[in-house]
Amino acid sequence: MWKVNEIFYSLQGEGYNTGTASVFIRLSGCNLHCDFCDTCHEPGTMMSLPDIVEQVMQYPDAPLIVLTGGEPSLWIDEAFVMGLKQMTGKRIAIETNGTHPLPNGIDWVTLSPKTGLGGNGDVPVVLDCCDELKVVYLGQDLAQYDNITASYRYLQPCWTDDPEKRKHNLLMTVQAVMDNPQWRLSLQTHRILGIK
């Protein structure tokens, strides 16, 4: 049984897979408490794998399942990932803070480390390899991510409800990408579009 916060169908709004129709499985809870977290992920319902698959398959043409949270790596194992793949025929992606090892079988790993950012303490990142590294940018030193092997590197401006701070964060991130062109800009396009 897994504590699921929500399962929904939308477009991936961030990073490499932006614009891809995806079924999101948001698992409840996180081991970090980031000041800027914009997701109410704590509530949830205990669900079996067949129950999860039944909801996912309401969207049979979606090519991708995104495991998100909270922090999904706290709850999943290889049996869950492989069962989900076999029962749905879909690719599996995960969005993780990297503080726990990942099971085998995940097709796309988005690592979004939060170490050194407000409210999360000093929980170390244990992953050193991913498909995409997606950093919420608040002006931190990017050299701290040099030891992470990633096919793609994205900086994403930190979202805030304050329009002036939001504009400041965007301009700061754009400049950081221009100064460090090995990174790309990632925007939360689902927010721009007004979708989930």
TAPEMO-V142447 format. One record per residue. N is the residue number from 0. RES is the residue in one small letter. OMEGA is omega in degrees with one decimal (NA if undefined). D_FIRST is the distance of its C-alpha to the first C-alpha in whole Angstrom. Layout:
N&RES&OMEGA&D_FIRST + N&RES&OMEGA&D_FIRST
This chain:
0&m&-179.2&0 + 1&w&178.5&4 + 2&k&-174.8&7 + 3&v&177.8&9 + 4&n&177.8&13 + 5&e&170.9&14 + 6&i&-177.8&15 + 7&f&-178.3&19 + 8&y&179.9&22 + 9&s&171.9&24 + 10&l&172.2&27 + 11&q&-172.8&26 + 12&g&-170.1&28 + 13&e&169.3&29 + 14&g&-172.2&30 + 15&y&-175.4&31 + 16&n&178.5&29 + 17&t&177.7&30 + 18&g&-179.7&31 + 19&t&174.6&28 + 20&a&-172.1&26 + 21&s&169.0&23 + 22&v&-178.5&19 + 23&f&171.8&18 + 24&i&-179.8&14 + 25&r&177.6&14 + 26&l&-173.0&11 + 27&s&169.9&12 + 28&g&179.9&15 + 29&c&176.5&17 + 30&n&176.4&19 + 31&l&179.5&22 + 32&h&-175.4&24 + 33&c&-179.4&27 + 34&d&-173.1&30 + 35&f&-177.4&29 + 36&c&-176.2&26 + 37&d&-174.0&26 + 38&t&173.6&22 + 39&c&-170.8&21 + 40&h&-174.4&17 + 41&e&-178.6&16 + 42&p&178.5&15 + 43&g&179.4&12 + 44&t&176.9&10 + 45&m&-177.2&6 + 46&m&173.1&5 + 47&s&177.6&5 + 48&l&177.2&7 + 49&p&177.3&10 + 50&d&178.0&10 + 51&i&-180.0&10 + 52&v&-179.9&13 + 53&e&178.4&14 + 54&q&179.3&15 + 55&v&-174.7&16 + 56&m&167.7&18 + 57&q&-179.6&20 + 58&y&-169.8&22 + 59&p&-175.8&23 + 60&d&179.2&26 + 61&a&-175.5&24 + 62&p&-168.3&24 + 63&l&168.5&22 + 64&i&177.3&18 + 65&v&174.1&18 + 66&l&-175.0&15 + 67&t&-177.6&17 + 68&g&18.3&16 + 69&g&179.6&17 + 70&e&-173.7&16 + 71&p&-177.3&14 + 72&s&178.1&15 + 73&l&-168.1&13 + 74&w&-171.6&10 + 75&i&173.6&10 + 76&d&-176.1&12 + 77&e&179.7&14 + 78&a&178.1&12 + 79&f&-177.1&10 + 80&v&-177.0&13 + 81&m&177.0&15 + 82&g&179.2&13 + 83&l&179.1&13 + 84&k&-176.0&17 + 85&q&-175.1&18 + 86&m&-178.8&16 + 87&t&-175.2&18 + 88&g&-176.7&21 + 89&k&172.2&21 + 90&r&-178.1&21 + 91&i&174.0&19 + 92&a&176.3&20 + 93&i&171.2&19 + 94&e&-171.5&20 + 95&t&174.0&20 + 96&n&173.3&22 + 97&g&-177.0&23 + 98&t&176.6&22 + 99&h&174.3&20 + 100&p&179.8&20 + 101&l&175.8&18 + 102&p&174.9&17 + 103&n&172.3&19 + 104&g&-179.9&19 + 105&i&-175.0&19 + 106&d&-176.7&22 + 107&w&-179.0&24 + 108&v&171.1&23 + 109&t&179.3&24 + 110&l&178.6&25 + 111&s&-175.8&26 + 112&p&-178.9&27 + 113&k&-179.0&28 + 114&t&177.1&30 + 115&g&177.1&33 + 116&l&-169.1&32 + 117&g&168.0&32 + 118&g&-174.6&30 + 119&n&-179.8&27 + 120&g&-176.1&29 + 121&d&177.5&30 + 122&v&-174.1&26 + 123&p&172.5&28 + 124&v&-179.3&27 + 125&v&177.3&26 + 126&l&177.0&26 + 127&d&-179.3&29 + 128&c&-179.0&29 + 129&c&174.0&27 + 130&d&176.0&28 + 131&e&174.1&29 + 132&l&-176.9&30 + 133&k&-173.3&30 + 134&v&170.4&31 + 135&v&-170.0&31 + 136&y&176.7&35 + 137&l&179.2&37 + 138&g&-177.2&40 + 139&q&179.1&38 + 140&d&-177.3&40 + 141&l&179.3&39 + 142&a&-179.0&40 + 143&q&-179.5&37 + 144&y&-175.6&35 + 145&d&-176.9&37 + 146&n&179.8&36 + 147&i&177.5&33 + 148&t&-177.8&33 + 149&a&176.1&32 + 150&s&-178.7&33 + 151&y&179.1&34 + 152&r&-178.5&34 + 153&y&167.4&34 + 154&l&-177.6&35 + 155&q&178.8&33 + 156&p&178.5&35 + 157&c&179.7&33 + 158&w&173.0&33 + 159&t&178.5&34 + 160&d&179.8&35 + 161&d&-175.7&39 + 162&p&-179.6&41 + 163&e&177.3&43 + 164&k&179.6&41 + 165&r&178.2&39 + 166&k&177.9&42 + 167&h&-179.1&43 + 168&n&179.6&40 + 169&l&-178.3&40 + 170&l&178.3&44 + 171&m&-179.0&43 + 172&t&176.0&40 + 173&v&179.8&42 + 174&q&179.3&45 + 175&a&177.6&43 + 176&v&178.2&42 + 177&m&178.6&46 + 178&d&-176.5&46 + 179&n&-169.2&44 + 180&p&171.2&44 + 181&q&175.4&41 + 182&w&174.2&39 + 183&r&177.7&38 + 184&l&172.0&37 + 185&s&176.2&34 + 186&l&176.0&34 + 187&q&-172.8&31 + 188&t&176.7&32 + 189&h&175.6&30 + 190&r&179.5&31 + 191&i&-178.1&35 + 192&l&-177.9&34 + 193&g&175.9&32 + 194&i&-179.1&29 + 195&k&NA&25
